[in-house]
Amino acid sequence: MDKSELQKIRRERESWEKDCYRSSLEQSPERLPRFSTVSDMEINPLYTPEEVAQLDYLRDIGFPGQYPFTRGVQPSMHRGRLWTMRMFSGFGSAEDTNQRYKYLLSQGQTGLSVAFHYPTLMGYDSDSPRARGEVGQCGVAIDTLKDMEILFNGIPLDKVTTSMTINPPAVILLAMYIAVAEKQGVSKEQIGGTIQNDMLKEFIAQKTFMLPPRPSLRIIVDTVEYCTKEVPRWNTISISGYHIREAGSTAVQELAFTLADGIGYVQACLDRGLKVDDFAPRLSFFFNSHIDFFEEIAKFRAARRLWGRIMRDRFQAKNPRSWMLRFHTQTAGCSLTAQQPYNNIVRTAFEALAAVLGGTQSLHTNSLDEVYAVPTEKAATVALRTQQIIADETGAANTIDPLAGSYFVETLTNQMEEEAMKYISKIDELGGIIRAIEVGYPQQEIANAAYAYQKQLERKEKIVVGMNKYQVEEAQSIEYLKIDPEVERRQVARLQEVRRMRNSGRVQTCLADLRKAAQGSDNLMPYILSAVREYATLQEICDVFREVFGVYRDPGMF
């Protein structure tokens, strides 16, 4: 738009504000003294071409499937192929979760997503004293290859893709998955899926850690190096902003710290001697879709544009696939309320719609009862149907990036990019993301943001329906899933039977070989794969890591 046209718009806007808008406020004042997003970015009363006057369409927006990917990473986006509907699921025993997977696949789910119970997440077996009372409660119990065989029994691994939300022992679970595929007659080259494998965000936000940051990063790079050569369809890291947001960050912080983690992983792989275009196309991302509709859409669009520029300009990647930010989305668990839980269905629907309009490749919709427990089958079905209604009834998937060109959305997208880059530059000044974590920079920023939002809730500057406004006195009646304590007894018995039946001599040899490799510089993946094939337990392998690398203790910065 030329200067004279912008000047004309500015004059007309000033006239509108004076003669129309201000006089209307005298009759009907605005509802709030200040309007802002859920992350507290201020929102103007009106957006016009003035806000996007510096926007260059080809430079900043472009076309779907082409740099800078603001409008999407595929040329046809959801007109060609819908996002993968991947419900995060896991509870009780491997048998219980296997049945749930088969049910969800029969109902139209198109990918699997494994939730592991807390002992597995932390690298302990189900008979560890640390696991008592936790077995099968928040996810599925996986101790050995035997559990993994049961988990995917009757599910052909060359026909589905599987995402595994696992971090400290991620490399072990991937090895188990490869071994199960081999037993099905499916080669490493055929399997597809993702391991989260993102330890940097654990130190920042989620706090399921085992080893210190630097050896953790070494194991992640081992995984990337091995899969680049041996498991070409596997996404080796799901660089995750989801947990950063769940810890209380703003949308900008989620975006900035996630991409800063990504920069850290890319640099570590380059330091190993890998070529950027060999591994970067298999990096994926995982974002939160919170309740502020337009802010989330802008965040997703800014994320693609930022990552494209980082990979092309900072890391000099030549392959356009290396520039693409492909991401999975989960609706915001932290937005769900125990009060009036059926309101959570509505929240999830809007959050899922924002993810779709923002161009996600994969989506999990939270169930209404997740604030209480692992979802029931009925609640999980409603959450899946939410995605299917968006896909087949709303028309949201019928055109590509439908909100492009909105003065508001484009302005928010620009603001997201600019503010995120300030954080990334600050992390660079500190010496990179690991050094920033060691001095507590992202942890402190997130804690400050969480505190500020809590104070806004208490002052009712931000509203959560049913929680700090429109409360009801009567108790809510809701059925939720309860895990039978018998699950723990049966799981421990199976683990003990596996130990009794396996070749203990071969297991000890494998663990000794792994220990020696960990003390040196060999890639650990082949040694881990040998150990799981012999039914070494998760904890036995993790204990080798803890022995060689030490155990990380959170410094508890505030």
Beta strands, then each sheet from edge to edge (+ up, - down):
strand 1: 84-85
strand 2: 88-89
strand 3: 112-115
strand 4: 161-165
strand 5: 192-195
strand 6: 234-235
strand 7: 237-240
strand 8: 283-289
strand 9: 327-331
strand 10: 362-364
sheet 1: 1+ 10+ 9+ 8+ 7+
sheet 2: 2+ 3+ 4+ 5+ 6+
end
